[in-house]
């Protein structure tokens, strides 16, 4: 449960945000440190600093000389200073400062002297001839501040770029998974049920994909079941439409003869009545077969009324009548019933219907060459009921849908049991298994 919660999209998004912030801040520090290193080693190298200061000094001296500017012409001097952003110029007459102006670092207060500023910035002093005399001019270069600002902003730009790239990549991965799931579901909607739905992981999208794939399997299973039922239905309708029409036509014919009294003797009358009875019984068998069909392919669950019974007594009561009927039809029957008592939970009505189907198959398809063996035994915690008979070799009619056996299987499964058939070249065995209630654990009724 913890693993699934941890892998939830909500928590994964938080982890991605934290990872993105961590990686972005790391890149911010790397870019900042590298930028400061380059500024200190390249821009602030002694030869670079000296070259810039000489350039400023030469520019200022040329400006003063070409324009014959007096040291008292503050406006003209300030015009040159404004054209050079990151310098601070101080003009001395001996030890007296007669002019100062230019870039002032925000880290210094307005009360600090020029000497303090000189200590913290690169400077160079030169005597320059003004129109009214020669004065010492000191120029301080603070252009490294500009490059440090560039490094600062570049560091933040890298931070946000890396952060947004991580978020975009994560969101794109989520969107791609959703798009793939949508595409696969669309293919299924178009009827391609063989298209598998990819699912991996434990987050909400994987759970949705897994549920969609399970739904696809359920649709395939239901589709196959419905197809099987439709094919069985078609076979049954084709078979029964012919089977019902034949005896029904004969029955109508016999009844018309009886109604018109078109017979010659009492013997012929009795023959027609007997034929009508046989055709009626045949129609009843076909109607029973139709009932069995709807029992198998109708409701998913059969409404039963289970109860607790003694298996030994119940088998003797239900099977004895069927065994007697087989004996009266000329079958040799061997019975093997258990001697010990045990309890089972079954619906006696449907169990009897199961036996009706099994013994009906014996009457129709069993040969007389070997005995019919009816067994009721206990194997561990299961009651085993089996019927073994010889397979007739002169059959001209075969049950095409095996609807009776399918009915037996559904009835057994509905009572928490199982139903199996085993065949060899000469023998057919039907076996039903039901769970036995352990002694002392019978439910209270």
C-alpha positions in Angstrom: 0.0 0.0 0.0 2.8 2.4 0.9 4.6 1.6 -2.4 1.4 2.4 -4.4 0.9 5.6 -2.4 4.5 6.7 -3.0 4.2 6.1 -6.7 1.0 8.1 -7.0 1.1 10.9 -9.6 0.5 13.4 -6.8 3.6 12.3 -4.9 5.6 11.8 -8.0 4.9 15.3 -9.1 6.1 16.6 -5.7 9.3 14.5 -6.1 9.9 15.8 -9.6 9.5 19.4 -8.4 11.9 18.8 -5.6 14.4 17.1 -7.9 14.0 19.8 -10.5 14.6 22.5 -7.8 17.6 20.7 -6.5 19.2 20.2 -9.9 18.4 23.7 -11.0 19.9 25.2 -7.9 23.0 23.0 -8.3 23.4 24.4 -11.9 22.8 27.9 -10.6 25.7 27.5 -8.2 27.9 25.9 -10.8 27.3 28.7 -13.4 27.7 31.4 -10.7 31.0 29.9 -9.4 32.3 29.4 -13.0 31.3 32.9 -14.0 32.9 34.5 -11.0 36.1 32.5 -11.6 36.2 33.7 -15.2 35.7 37.3 -14.1 38.4 37.1 -11.5 40.9 35.3 -13.8 40.2 37.0 -17.1 38.6 40.4 -16.6 40.5 41.2 -13.4 43.9 39.9 -14.6 46.6 42.5 -14.0 47.3 43.2 -17.6 43.6 43.5 -18.5 43.1 46.0 -15.6 46.1 48.0 -16.6 45.1 48.1 -20.2 41.6 49.4 -19.3 42.9 52.1 -16.9 45.4 53.4 -19.5 42.6 53.5 -22.0 40.4 55.5 -19.7 43.3 57.9 -18.8 44.2 58.4 -22.5 40.5 59.0 -23.4 40.1 61.6 -20.6 43.3 63.4 -21.3 42.5 63.6 -25.0 39.1 65.0 -24.2 40.5 67.6 -21.9 43.2 68.7 -24.3 41.0 68.7 -27.4 38.3 70.8 -25.8 40.7 73.0 -23.6 38.6 72.3 -20.6 39.3 74.1 -17.3 39.3 72.1 -14.0 36.5 74.4 -13.0 34.3 73.4 -15.9 32.4 70.7 -13.9 29.7 70.4 -16.5 32.1 69.5 -19.3 34.0 67.0 -17.1 30.7 65.4 -16.0 29.7 65.0 -19.6 32.7 62.7 -20.2 32.1 60.8 -16.9 28.5 60.0 -17.9 29.8 58.4 -21.1 31.8 55.9 -19.0 29.4 54.1 -16.7 31.6 52.0 -14.4 34.4 54.5 -13.6 34.8 56.9 -10.7 37.1 59.9 -11.3 38.8 62.1 -8.7 40.8 65.2 -9.4 43.4 66.4 -6.8 45.2 69.7 -6.3 47.9 68.4 -4.1 46.0 66.7 -1.2 42.8 68.6 -1.8 40.0 67.0 -3.8 38.5 69.6 -6.2 36.3 67.2 -8.2 34.9 63.7 -7.9 32.1 62.0 -9.7 31.0 58.7 -11.4 29.9 55.2 -10.5 29.6 54.6 -6.8 29.2 51.1 -5.6 26.0 50.6 -3.6 27.9 48.8 -0.9 29.5 52.1 0.1 27.7 54.9 2.0 27.8 58.5 0.8 29.9 59.3 3.9 32.8 57.1 2.9 35.8 59.0 1.6 37.3 58.4 -1.8 40.3 56.8 -0.1 38.0 54.0 1.2 36.7 53.5 -2.4 40.2 53.5 -3.7 41.1 50.6 -1.4 38.3 48.4 -2.8 38.5 49.1 -6.5 41.2 49.1 -9.2 42.6 52.6 -9.8 45.3 54.5 -11.6 46.5 58.0 -11.1 48.0 60.4 -13.7 48.9 64.1 -14.0 46.8 65.8 -16.7 47.2 69.3 -18.0 44.0 71.3 -18.0 43.6 74.8 -19.5 44.1 76.4 -16.1 46.8 74.1 -14.7 48.1 70.5 -14.2 46.2 68.3 -11.7 46.4 64.7 -10.5 43.6 62.6 -11.9 42.7 59.2 -10.3 40.3 56.9 -12.2 38.8 53.8 -10.5 37.5 51.0 -12.7 34.5 49.0 -11.4 33.5 47.3 -14.7 33.8 43.8 -13.0 30.5 44.7 -11.3 28.8 44.6 -14.8 30.1 41.2 -15.5 29.3 39.9 -12.1 25.7 41.1 -12.7 25.7 39.2 -16.0 26.9 36.1 -14.2 24.1 36.5 -11.6 21.4 36.9 -14.2 22.8 34.1 -16.3 22.8 31.8 -13.2 19.1 32.5 -12.6 18.3 32.0 -16.3 20.0 28.6 -16.2 18.1 27.8 -13.0 14.7 28.5 -14.6 15.6 26.8 -17.9 16.7 23.6 -16.2 13.7 23.6 -13.8 11.2 24.1 -16.6 12.9 21.5 -18.9 12.5 18.9 -16.1 8.8 19.9 -15.5 8.1 19.9 -19.3 9.8 16.5 -19.8 7.8 14.9 -16.9 4.5 16.4 -18.1 5.3 15.3 -21.7 5.9 11.7 -20.4 2.6 11.8 -18.6 0.8 13.2 -21.7 2.5 10.6 -23.9 1.2 7.8 -21.7 -2.3 9.2 -21.7 -2.1 9.6 -25.5 -1.0 6.0 -25.9 -3.8 4.8 -23.6 -6.3 6.8 -25.6 -5.0 5.4 -28.9 -5.2 1.8 -27.6 -8.7 2.3 -26.2 -9.7 3.9 -29.6 -8.5 0.7 -31.4 -10.5 -1.4 -29.0 -13.5 0.8 -29.6 -13.1 0.2 -33.4 -13.4 -3.5 -32.7 -9.7 -4.6 -32.5 -10.1 -6.6 -29.2 -6.7 -8.2 -29.8 -4.9 -4.9 -29.2 -3.2 -5.2 -25.8 -3.2 -2.2 -23.5 0.3 -1.4 -22.1 0.4 -1.0 -18.4 3.5 -0.7 -16.2 3.9 0.8 -12.7 1.5 1.5 -9.9 0.3 5.1 -10.5 -3.2 6.2 -11.5 -2.5 5.9 -15.2 -1.1 2.4 -14.9 -4.1 1.4 -12.8 -6.5 2.9 -15.4 -4.6 1.0 -18.2 -4.7 -2.2 -16.2 -8.4 -1.9 -15.6 -9.0 -1.1 -19.3 -7.0 -4.2 -20.3 -8.9 -6.3 -17.8 -12.1 -5.0 -19.3 -10.8 -5.9 -22.7 -10.2 -9.5 -21.5 -13.7 -9.6 -20.0 -15.2 -8.4 -23.3 -13.2 -11.1 -25.2 -14.4 -13.8 -22.8 -18.0 -12.6 -22.9 -17.8 -12.3 -26.7 -16.5 -15.9 -27.0 -19.2 -17.1 -24.6 -21.9 -15.4 -26.5 -20.5 -16.7 -29.8 -20.5 -20.2 -28.3 -24.0 -19.8 -27.1 -25.2 -18.4 -30.4 -23.6 -21.3 -32.3 -25.1 -23.8 -29.9 -28.4 -22.0 -30.2 -28.2 -22.2 -34.0 -27.4 -25.9 -33.9 -30.2 -26.6 -31.4 -32.8 -24.7 -33.4 -31.7 -26.4 -36.6 -31.8 -29.8 -34.9 -35.0 -29.3 -32.9 -36.9 -27.7 -35.8 -36.4 -30.9 -37.7 -36.9 -33.2 -34.7 -40.1 -31.5 -33.6 -41.6 -31.2 -37.0 -41.3 -35.0 -37.8 -43.2 -36.4 -34.7 -45.6 -33.4 -34.7 -46.5 -34.1 -38.4 -47.0 -37.8 -37.6 -49.1 -36.9 -34.5 -51.4 -34.6 -36.4 -51.8 -37.3 -39.1 -52.8 -39.9 -36.6 -55.2 -37.5 -34.8 -56.8 -36.7 -38.1 -57.3 -40.4 -38.8 -58.8 -40.9 -35.3 -61.0 -37.8 -35.7 -62.4 -39.0 -39.1 -62.6 -42.6 -37.7 -60.8 -43.7 -40.8 -59.7 -47.0 -39.4 -60.8 -50.6 -40.0 -60.5 -52.4 -36.7 -60.0 -52.0 -33.0 -56.4 -53.3 -33.5 -55.7 -50.5 -35.9 -57.3 -48.0 -33.5 -55.1 -49.2 -30.7 -52.1 -49.0 -33.0 -52.9 -45.3 -33.8 -53.4 -44.5 -30.2 -50.1 -46.1 -29.3 -48.4 -44.2 -32.1 -49.9 -40.9 -30.8 -48.6 -41.7 -27.3 -45.1 -42.4 -28.6 -45.0 -39.2 -30.6 -46.3 -37.3 -27.6 -43.5 -38.8 -25.4 -41.0 -37.9 -28.1 -42.2 -34.3 -28.1 -42.0 -34.2 -24.3 -38.4 -35.4 -24.5 -37.6 -32.6 -27.0 -39.3 -30.0 -24.8 -37.2 -31.3 -21.9 -34.1 -30.9 -24.0 -35.2 -27.3 -24.8 -35.6 -26.6 -21.1 -32.1 -27.9 -20.5 -30.7 -25.6 -23.1 -32.2 -22.5 -21.4 -31.0 -23.8 -18.1 -27.4 -23.8 -19.5 -27.4 -20.7 -21.6 -30.0 -18.7 -19.8 -29.4 -17.3 -16.3 -25.8 -17.2 -15.2 -26.8 -18.5 -11.7 -29.5 -21.1 -11.0 -31.8 -20.3 -8.2 -31.4 -23.2 -5.8 -32.6 -24.2 -2.3 -29.7 -26.1 -0.9 -30.0 -28.2 2.3 -28.0 -30.7 4.3 -28.4 -34.4 3.5 -26.9 -37.7 4.5 -25.1 -38.7 1.3 -25.3 -42.4 1.8 -29.1 -42.5 2.3 -29.7 -39.9 -0.4 -27.7 -41.8 -3.1 -29.5 -45.1 -2.3 -32.9 -43.4 -2.6 -32.2 -41.4 -5.8 -30.1 -44.0 -7.7 -32.1 -47.1 -6.8 -35.1 -46.0 -9.0 -32.8 -45.3 -12.0 -31.0 -48.6 -11.5 -34.3 -50.4 -11.4 -35.4 -48.7 -14.7 -32.1 -49.8 -16.4 -32.6 -53.4 -15.2 -36.1 -53.4 -16.7 -34.7 -52.2 -20.0 -32.3 -55.2 -20.1 -29.2 -53.5 -18.8 -26.9 -55.3 -16.4 -26.1 -52.8 -13.6 -23.5 -53.1 -10.9 -23.7 -50.7 -7.9 -21.0 -49.8 -5.4 -22.2 -47.5 -2.6 -20.3 -46.4 0.4 -21.1 -47.7 3.8 -20.2 -44.7 5.9 -22.4 -41.7 6.5 -21.4 -38.2 5.5 -23.1 -34.9 5.0 -23.4 -32.8 1.8 -25.2 -29.5 1.0 -27.1 -29.8 -2.3 -30.4 -28.9 -3.9 -32.2 -32.3 -4.2 -34.4 -31.2 -7.1 -31.4 -30.3 -9.3 -29.3 -33.3 -8.1 -32.2 -35.5 -9.3 -32.3 -33.6 -12.6 -28.5 -34.3 -13.0 -29.1 -38.0 -12.4 -32.0 -37.9 -14.9 -29.7 -36.6 -17.6 -27.0 -39.1 -16.9 -29.3 -42.2 -16.9 -31.0 -40.8 -20.0 -27.7 -40.8 -21.8 -27.1 -44.4 -20.6 -30.5 -45.5 -22.0 -29.8 -43.8 -25.3 -26.1 -44.4 -25.9 -25.0 -47.4 -23.7 -24.3 -50.8 -25.2 -25.4 -54.1 -23.5 -22.1 -55.9 -23.9 -20.7 -54.9 -20.5 -22.4 -53.9 -17.2 -23.2 -50.3 -16.3 -21.3 -49.5 -13.2 -22.8 -47.0 -10.8 -20.5 -45.9 -7.9 -20.9 -43.6 -4.9 -17.7 -43.3 -2.9 -15.9 -41.0 -0.6 -12.4 -39.8 -1.4 -10.9 -37.6 1.4 -13.3 -34.7 1.7 -15.2 -35.3 -1.6 -18.2 -37.4 -2.6 -17.6 -39.0 -5.9 -20.5 -40.2 -8.1 -19.6 -42.0 -11.3 -21.4 -43.9 -14.0 -19.5 -46.0 -16.5 -21.1 -47.7 -19.5 -20.1 -49.2 -22.8 -20.4 -47.0 -25.9 -22.8 -48.3 -28.5 -21.4 -48.9 -31.9 -24.6 -49.0 -33.9 -25.7 -45.4 -33.2 -27.3 -43.5 -36.0 -28.0 -40.4 -34.0 -25.5 -38.4 -31.9 -26.4 -35.5 -29.6 -24.9 -32.6 -31.5 -24.8 -30.0 -28.7 -24.2 -32.3 -25.7 -26.7 -30.1 -23.9 -27.5 -32.8 -21.3 -23.8 -33.0 -20.2 -23.5 -29.2 -20.2 -26.6 -29.1 -17.9 -24.9 -31.6 -15.6 -21.8 -29.5 -15.4 -23.6 -26.3 -14.6 -25.7 -27.9 -11.9 -22.6 -29.5 -10.3 -20.7 -26.2 -10.4 -23.6 -24.3 -9.0 -23.5 -26.7 -5.9 -19.8 -26.0 -5.5 -18.9 -29.3 -7.2 -17.5 -30.3 -10.5 -18.4 -32.5 -13.4 -16.1 -34.4 -15.7 -16.4 -36.9 -18.5 -13.8 -39.5 -19.6 -13.9 -41.6 -22.8 -12.0 -44.4 -24.3 -12.6 -46.4 -27.5 -15.3 -48.5 -25.8 -16.2 -46.9 -22.4 -17.8 -43.6 -21.4 -17.6 -42.4 -17.8 -19.4 -39.4 -16.2 -18.1 -38.3 -12.8 -19.7 -35.7 -10.5 -17.8 -34.5 -7.4 -19.3 -32.7 -4.4 -17.6 -31.4 -1.2 -18.3 -33.2 2.0 -19.0 -31.2 5.2 -16.3 -32.0 7.8 -17.7 -33.7 10.9 -18.8 -31.2 13.5 -18.8 -28.2 11.1 -22.3 -28.5 9.7 -23.9 -25.1 9.5 -26.8 -24.3 11.8 -30.2 -24.4 10.1 
